[in-house]
Amino acid sequence: QAQLVESGGGLVQPGGSLRLSCAASGNILTIYVMGWHRQAPGKQRELVAEITDVYTDYADSVRGRFTISRDSAKRTVYLESNSLKPEDTAVYYCKMRVVTGTRKSNAEYDVWGQGTQVTVSP
């Protein structure tokens, strides 16, 4: 099984910055997709950004302000969030598409982190 642990959330003033991290552990053979999603109170969870070997994509609401990056050797994905706005307030979840097990017997599935709160307020 794979587990994800997030860190880096907190309270920040409008215009400020935060860096979120998410590290994967477990018997992981491959990670195909690393991404960040968020859920604000009363709203559906939405994709913020994701990264693979061939592309990086962002939600329109964060493009130009947020940057997703990864360290494949550390199985870690980062989200650099700049020029934060009150509407960025949400619980941020890390999500990865992983393959776990052995080369003879394995499974591919999505795994989620526990979430980290980001609050943007004066």
Secondary structure, 3 states (H helix, E strand, C coil): CEEEEEECCEEECCCCCEEEEEEEEECEEEEEEEEEEEECCCCCCEEEEEECCCCEEECCCCECCEEEEEEHHHCEEEEEECCCCHHHCEEEEEEEEEEEECCCCEEEEEEECCCEEEEECC
